[in-house]
Amino acid sequence: MLYLNDVRKTFNPGTINEKKALCGVDLHLNPGDFVTIIGGNGAGKSTTLNAIAGVWPIDSGEIIIDGVNVAKLPEHKRAKYIGRVFQDPMMGTAAPMEIQENLAIAARRGQRRTLKWSISRKEKEEFKELLKILDLGLEDRMTAKVGLLSGGQRQALTLLMASLKKPKILLLDEHTAALDPKTAAKVLEISDKIIAENNLTAMMVTHNMKDAIAHGNRLIMMHEGRIIYDVSGEEKKQLTVDALVRKFSETSGKEFSNDRALLS
């Protein structure tokens, strides 16, 4: 479903602020893979997701999604392949609009725009059933303005919207980092459910090592723009935070010094 072949990106090349962000990243995801990505600050985690989404052009390499090389496509032309949820719960929804209106926008993604604007009775019933999946009671508040929802409710709604059209790749960029622990756990539970039920291929960046181990079928550790550890299956299930920290030291030759990840 996804191939990254020797992907490289340097910011501010030839200046005092030059930063090699991606240094020949190679990655292959099978359909249905749910990969968590862990690493210290500046490791290249979010940069990798931005490269896939087309936030800026890569310097060299290939990004192939479901057989299509999108490396030279602008961000808006990649949107039909990608669903994305950001760290900020406010970024994925339109606050002044109703819950059902936000879902209607997501449901009509990629369709021709017309002057007609209405939500049919059939669509309302479909949205109501979809909202029941979240188990947050939003199916009874479909006419409520999204701006009145809590951060966790908005993030859960964003997840639903991002997955509504069954994207080839679902990108979760620290999507629980701004939430309190209880709400974050609920959003992660919803993420697992949506990904599994729709058989989505997903990548989740996180600073929380416990979450990286507990979720998904595969874990990737990055350091200085490279993938230094890639584990899946039973080996991943047996991982502990201590073992992950030791693995980082063994493969990078450095101590893991990200306090946020260690204390999460």
C-alpha positions in Angstrom: 0.0 0.0 0.0 2.9 2.4 0.7 6.5 2.4 -0.5 9.0 5.0 0.6 12.2 4.5 -1.5 15.3 6.4 -0.5 13.3 9.5 0.5 15.5 12.5 1.4 14.8 16.0 2.6 17.1 18.8 3.7 15.7 22.1 5.0 17.6 25.4 4.4 20.4 23.7 2.3 23.7 25.5 2.1 22.9 27.8 5.0 23.9 27.9 8.6 20.5 26.5 9.5 20.8 23.5 7.2 19.0 20.5 8.6 19.0 17.0 7.1 15.5 15.9 8.1 15.2 12.6 6.1 18.3 10.7 5.1 17.3 8.0 2.7 14.1 6.6 4.4 13.0 3.2 3.1 9.7 1.9 4.2 7.1 -0.6 2.9 3.6 -1.0 4.4 1.3 -3.8 3.5 -2.5 -3.2 3.2 -3.9 -3.2 6.7 -0.7 -2.4 8.5 -1.0 -0.1 11.5 2.4 1.3 12.2 3.4 3.4 15.2 6.4 5.7 14.9 8.5 6.6 18.0 11.7 8.7 18.3 13.3 11.7 19.9 12.8 15.3 18.9 14.0 16.0 15.4 14.1 12.2 14.6 12.0 12.7 11.4 8.7 11.3 12.6 6.3 14.1 11.6 8.6 15.0 8.7 7.9 11.5 7.3 4.2 12.1 7.5 4.5 15.5 6.0 6.5 14.0 3.1 3.8 11.5 2.4 1.1 14.1 2.6 3.0 16.5 0.3 3.2 19.4 2.7 6.5 20.3 0.8 8.4 18.5 -2.0 11.1 16.0 -1.1 14.6 16.4 -2.5 14.8 12.9 -4.0 13.2 9.4 -3.7 9.9 7.8 -4.4 6.6 7.9 -2.5 4.3 5.2 -3.9 0.7 4.9 -2.6 -1.3 1.9 -3.9 0.9 1.8 -7.0 0.9 5.5 -7.8 4.1 7.5 -7.4 2.9 10.7 -5.7 6.3 12.2 -5.0 5.8 15.1 -7.5 2.1 15.7 -6.9 1.1 18.8 -4.9 -0.6 18.3 -1.6 -4.2 18.9 -2.9 -3.8 16.1 -5.5 -2.6 13.6 -2.9 -5.6 14.3 -0.7 -7.8 11.7 -2.4 -5.3 9.0 -1.2 -4.8 10.3 2.4 -6.8 10.9 5.6 -5.1 12.9 8.3 -5.6 13.8 11.9 -3.4 16.5 13.5 -2.2 17.1 17.1 -4.5 20.2 17.4 -8.2 19.0 17.8 -9.3 22.4 16.2 -7.6 21.7 12.8 -9.8 18.9 11.5 -13.3 20.3 11.8 -15.2 23.5 10.9 -16.2 25.0 14.3 -19.1 27.2 13.2 -20.8 24.3 11.4 -23.0 21.5 12.8 -21.7 18.0 13.4 -23.9 16.7 10.5 -22.6 19.4 8.2 -19.0 18.5 9.0 -19.7 14.9 8.2 -21.4 15.9 5.0 -18.3 17.8 3.9 -16.2 14.7 4.5 -18.7 12.4 2.8 -18.7 14.6 -0.4 -14.9 14.8 -0.6 -13.7 14.4 -4.1 -17.2 14.9 -5.6 -18.1 17.7 -8.0 -19.2 20.9 -6.3 -22.7 22.3 -7.0 -24.7 25.2 -5.7 -27.1 22.8 -4.0 -26.5 22.4 -0.3 -28.7 20.0 1.7 -28.4 16.9 3.8 -30.8 14.2 2.8 -32.8 12.1 5.3 -30.8 9.0 4.2 -27.5 10.8 4.9 -28.7 11.8 8.3 -29.5 8.3 9.1 -26.1 7.1 7.9 -24.3 9.8 9.9 -26.3 8.9 13.0 -25.1 5.2 12.7 -21.5 6.3 12.1 -21.6 8.5 15.2 -22.8 5.6 17.3 -19.4 4.0 16.7 -17.8 6.7 18.8 -19.9 5.9 21.8 -19.9 9.6 22.8 -23.6 10.4 22.5 -22.9 12.6 19.4 -25.6 10.8 17.4 -28.2 12.7 19.5 -26.5 16.1 19.0 -26.1 16.2 15.2 -27.3 19.8 14.9 -24.9 21.0 17.6 -22.1 23.3 16.5 -18.7 21.5 16.5 -17.2 24.5 18.3 -19.2 23.5 21.4 -17.6 20.1 21.6 -14.7 19.1 23.9 -11.2 18.5 22.4 -11.6 14.8 22.7 -15.1 14.8 21.0 -13.7 17.0 18.2 -10.7 14.7 17.7 -13.0 11.6 17.6 -15.2 13.4 15.0 -12.1 14.3 13.0 -11.1 10.6 13.0 -14.5 9.6 11.7 -14.3 12.3 9.0 -10.7 11.3 8.0 -11.7 7.7 7.5 -15.2 8.2 6.0 -14.0 7.8 2.4 -11.7 4.9 3.2 -8.3 6.6 2.4 -5.4 4.5 1.2 -3.3 5.8 4.1 -4.5 7.3 7.4 -1.9 9.5 9.0 -2.2 10.2 12.8 0.3 12.9 13.8 0.4 12.9 17.6 -3.4 13.1 17.5 -3.8 12.5 21.3 -0.9 14.7 22.5 -3.1 17.7 23.3 -5.6 15.6 25.3 -5.7 14.6 29.0 -4.8 10.9 29.6 -8.3 9.6 30.0 -9.6 11.3 26.9 -6.4 10.3 25.0 -7.1 6.7 25.9 -10.6 7.0 24.6 -9.5 8.5 21.3 -6.9 5.8 20.9 -9.6 3.1 21.5 -11.7 4.8 18.8 -8.7 4.9 16.5 -8.1 1.2 16.9 -11.8 0.4 16.2 -12.0 2.6 13.1 -8.8 1.3 11.6 -9.7 -2.4 12.3 -13.3 -2.2 11.1 -12.4 -0.4 7.9 -9.1 -2.4 7.4 -7.2 0.8 6.9 -3.5 1.2 6.5 -2.3 3.7 9.1 0.7 5.4 10.5 0.7 7.0 14.0 3.4 9.3 15.3 3.5 9.3 19.1 5.9 10.4 21.9 4.3 7.9 24.3 6.3 4.6 24.2 3.6 2.7 26.0 1.0 3.7 23.3 3.5 2.9 20.6 3.9 -0.6 22.0 0.2 -1.2 22.8 -1.3 -0.1 19.5 -0.8 -1.3 15.9 0.8 -4.4 14.5 4.2 -2.8 13.8 6.6 -0.3 15.5 9.2 1.9 13.9 11.9 3.9 15.7 13.5 6.8 14.0 16.7 8.7 14.8 18.4 11.6 12.9 16.2 11.1 9.8 16.6 7.3 9.5 14.7 4.2 10.6 16.9 2.4 13.1 14.5 -0.2 14.4 11.5 -1.9 12.8 9.6 -4.6 14.7 6.3 -6.4 14.3 4.4 -9.6 15.3 5.2 -11.4 18.5 8.4 -9.5 19.0 6.5 -6.3 19.2 3.9 -7.7 21.6 6.7 -8.7 24.0 8.3 -5.2 24.0 8.6 -3.1 27.1 9.5 0.5 27.5 12.8 -0.5 29.1 13.6 -2.8 26.2 12.7 -0.1 23.7 15.1 2.4 25.3 17.9 -0.2 25.3 17.2 -1.0 21.7 17.5 2.7 20.9 20.9 2.9 22.6 22.1 -0.2 20.9 21.1 0.9 17.4 21.9 4.6 17.6 24.9 4.5 19.9 23.3 7.2 22.0 21.2 7.5 25.2 17.5 8.1 24.7 17.0 11.6 26.1 13.4 12.5 25.2 11.9 13.2 28.7 8.4 13.6 27.3 8.5 10.0 25.8 10.1 8.5 28.9 7.7 10.1 31.3 4.5 9.5 29.3 
